[in-house]
Amino acid sequence: MKLCPVSERIGFSKEAYIPPSREGEWPVQVWGKEKIQELQRLTPGRRREIAKDHVQEAVFCIVLADGILCPSELKEEAEKNRLALFFSRLSREECCRETRNFFSSLSSTRVSISAGLIQVFGLGVLIVGDSGIGKSESALELITRGHRFVSDDITQIERTEDRGLLGKASSISRNFMEVRGLGVINIKRIFGQKAIRSHVNIDLAIALKKWGKGMDYERIGLKYPEDFDILGEKIPIINIPVAPGRNIATLIEIACKVQLLRREGYIASEDISNRLDKAIHRQQKNRRNEH
């Protein structure tokens, strides 16, 4: 997660990491667009009171997500209390997810993250992305194609000595999926036992991102997938833009096939690049022979 400091004069005032007192509570406050805009609508005096309260409650730092500018009152209170204040263009959900991953990797071998988990062509695939982008719908279509369901929305991950990262659903949500328009459905009851896996090793992460004009997307594939860090373990993550007309389930299947081929040492972009180099070389040789 890339963070930019709001002020160079703000630093960390705490020296030791204190684990959260209960699951889901972390020593970082993440403010999203709604909270910041709500604060900006208040009078300067009231903004200062609220900023003071939050700064005193914060353990390590405050992260302002969604690319929203920092209210001056919050910046001033943070500087007074030597509290680190950061700015990020990521959504609040993405910032929260990255924060959970980071602090969990420092404190334990287990973490729960906001992601679905499905086994595709033998690979354990985490599906991450903002709420409402279509994670569950994509997973559901993959299940109808014969792939196997592990968890929806929240995935529990454990780092093991011999098997790497192991993912599963919580005991309460096991076998269940929430689909907008249908509500909660029982995958085991609908598709049968063969559609279910209790746990799988995590091999790949797929990040579903809303398509945006002017955004830079990989077209050739010369770049290797980025790394997704969970509990200190790194797995490849592939970003897939979501837009009308794109079949996300099919793209996830192809991404898994690409990953399997990479494991075998075959990379299509390098293959076509080598062919292009050879074609150019032959053309240059033929021109020299003509002269």
N, C-alpha and C positions, 0 to 999 in steps of 0.2 A: 504494500500500500504506500503510494507516494504522498507524503505530507509536506506542506510548506509552512514554515513558521510565520505567524501573523506579525510578530515583532522580534527583532534580534535581541531585545533586552529581556525577553521572557525565557527563563530556563527551568529545568526540573528542580524542584525544591525537595523532593523525596529521594532517599538513598536506597531503600530496600523495597523489594517486591513483596506485597502482602496478598496472599491468595484470596479470592472472593469468599465471603462468608456463606454463600449459598449459590447453587447452580444458576448460571445466567447473569450473575452480578459481577461486574468487572470494574477495576479501578480507573476507568476512563469514561468520561461523558461524551456521547456522540450526539450532536445537535443537527437536526435535519431542517429542511426548508420551512416547514410549517412552524416549528418552534421559534426559529429566528425571525420569521416574518411577523409572528404574533408578538414577539418582544419589540420589534421595530414600530408596531402600531401604538405602543404605550407612550406615556409622557416621559421625558428625559429622567425625571426624578424616580418614577416607578421602574424604569429600565435599570437604573443604577442599583436600586434595592434588590431587584431580582438577580442581577449580575453578581452582586456582592454575596448573596446567599449561595448561588451555585458555585462560585469560585471557592468559598469556604468549605463546601461539601465535597468538592472534587478531590480525588486522591492524587492522581498523577498529572492529568492534562484534560483539556477539552478539545474535541475535534469538531470543526464546523464543516458539515458535509454539503453536498448538492451545489457546490460552487457559489454559495451565498457569502456576501461580504460581511465582515465582522462589525457588529455595533460598537461604536466608540466607547460606550460605557463599559462593555465587557472587556475590551482591550485594556482600559485604564485599570480596572479592578484586578485583572490578571497580572499586570505589571507590578501593582502594589504588593500582591501576595506571592510574587515570583512563581506563578503557575504557568506551565507550558500551554500555549494556545496554538492550535494548528488549523490549517485550511486545506480542504480537499475537494476536488471536482467529482469524486465518486459519490454515488447516492448514499443515503444514510444506511440503507440495508447492507450495501457492500462494505461500508466502513465498519459497521457492527460485526459483520462476518469476519473481516480481516482482523479486527481487534480480538474477537474470541479466539481465532486461530493462533494469534501471536502469544497471548497470555497463557493459553492452554499449553502451548509448546514449551513454555518456561516452567510450568508448575506440575505437569502430570503426563501420564501416558494415555489419557482419555479425553475426548472432547465431543460435544454435540454441536453440529453445524447446520445451518439452513441450506439443505440440499436434498435432492432425491437420489436414490441409488438403484441402479438396475444392471443386470448382467447381460451384456450384448456380445455375442460371438465369443463367450468365455472371458471377456474383460469386465471387471467391475468398474462401472462408469458413474461418477458423480455428476449430477445435472444441477448447476447453480444458475442464479439469475434473479433479477428483481421480481417482486411479487406481481402476479398477473401476466407475466410474459409468456406463459405456456409450458412451464416445466412438467406439470402433472399430465397435461393433454398429450405432450410428446411422449412421456413415459407410457401412457395408456396405449398409444398407437403401437409402440414398440412391443408391448405385451401381446397385443393382438397378432403380431407377426411372429410370435413364438419365443421372444426373449423373456427373461425371468425377473420378477419384481422383488426388491428387497425392502425399500423404504420410500416414503413420500414426505416431503417438506422438512422433516428433521431426521438427520442420520447420526447415529452414535458411532464414533470411530475410536479404535484402540490401536496403539502402536505395540506390536509384538516383537519379540526377539528374533524369531525364526521366519515369520510370515509377513513381515512388513505391516502395512495398514489394513486393518480388518474393519469392515463397516456392517452395521445392522440397524434395524429399527428398534425403537423403545418397546417395552413389553406391552404398553397400552395401545400404541398405534400400529403394531405389527399386523400385516395383511390389509390394512386400510389405506385408502387414498381419497383425497378430497378433490372433486372436479366441479368447477363452476357450472351451475345449471343443473347438475345432478346431485350435488351434495356429497356426503361420505359414502363410499362404496367398498365392499369387501372383495378384494381381488381373488382370494382363495375360493370363495363361494361362487364367483362368476366364472373364473377360468380354470379352477381346479388346482390340486396340489402341485402339478408339474410347472405351473406358472410362478411358483414361489421359491425363493431361496432365503434361508434364515440369516445367512451372512455370506459375504464374499470379500476377497482381497480387492483393494482399490488400486486400479491401474491407470486410470485416465479421468480427467475432469473436463466437462463440456460447459462453457459459460455462454448462456443465451443472452444476447445483447440487442436492444432495440436498434433497428436500422436508422441511421441518421445521415442526411446529406452532408457531404464534405468530410465524412469520417474515413480514416485510412484503414482499409481491409486488405488482408493478405490475398493476393490473386495468383501468384506463381507457386508459392510453397517453398521457396528457397530458405526462408527462415524456419528454424526449428520451433516447435511449440514452446511457449513460456513455461516456467515452473510454478506449480501451485504448492505452497508450503503448508503442511499439516503436521503438527506435533514434531516438527524438525525433519520430517521426511518430505522429499520433493517428488511430485508426480507431474507429468506433462498436462497442460491445460490448453484447450483449443477454443478460440472465440468464434461463435457462429452468430452472425447477424440475423435477427428475426424480422421478416417483412412479409406482407401479403403475397401469396403465390409460392412461397418457399416451403417445401415439405421438410420440416425440422427432423422428424423421425428418420427419414431417408438420409439426411445429411449426417445425423448421429451414427447411423449404420456405416456410412462411408468413412467417417472419421475413425471409427473403430477398425475398419479394414486397413486404412492408411497406417494406423498405429501398429497393427500386427505386421504389416509389411516392413515398417521401419525396424521392428525388432529383428526381422530376418536380414536387415541390411539394405533393403531396397527403398529408394526414395525417388518418386516419379519426377520431381522437379530437377533432380540431379541427372536423371536419365535423359530427359529431353534437352537439358543444357549441354550434356556431352554430345548428343546427336547433332545439336545445332553447331557446336564447335567443330565437329568432324565435317559437316556440310560446308561450313565456311572455309575450312582448311582445304577441302577438295576443290572448291571453287577458285581459291587463290592459286592452287597448284596448276589447275587447268589454264588459268590466265597466263601464268608464267611460261607454260609450255607453248601457248599460242604465239608468244613473242619470241 
